[in-house]
């Protein structure tokens, strides 16, 4: 099984990646047909708590919605990251 960072070379070179990459690259679970990264929402929330100093899932969720999702919402959809919630 490949790791999330194995997908990086296959991404569109113009694709937008979440920063800092040292935290968010491990949250990549795939890529779109255009080569933009697909991130796991749960992994982003966990990374925000573990490595970005968020104190709770609620705080991390709010940061995701207000800062990350809002920032990518107005970007070119061909190169904009996709964030998906995996339901099990």
Secondary structure, 3 states (H helix, E strand, C coil): CCCHHHHHHHCCCCCCCCCCHHHHHHHEEEECCCCCEEEEHHHHHHHHHHHCCCCCHHHHHHHHHHHHHHHHHCCCCCCCCEEECCCC
